[in-house]
C-alpha cells in the first residue's frame, strides 16, 4: 500500500512538473510573439481584404 502511494506521488509530481514546463514554454513563446491570437487573425483578415481590394 505504501509503495502505491509513493508511485502515485511520483506520478503526480512528474505530471505537475510537465505542466509547469509547458506553461513556462508557452509564456516564453508569448513573450517572443506579443500579438494575441485574435490580433493576429485580425491582421491576417485585414491583409486578405487589402489584397481583394487591389485586385
ABEGO torsion letter per residue (X at the ends): XAAAAAAAAAAAAAAAAAAAAAAAAAAAAAAABABBAAAAAAAAAAAAAAAAAAX
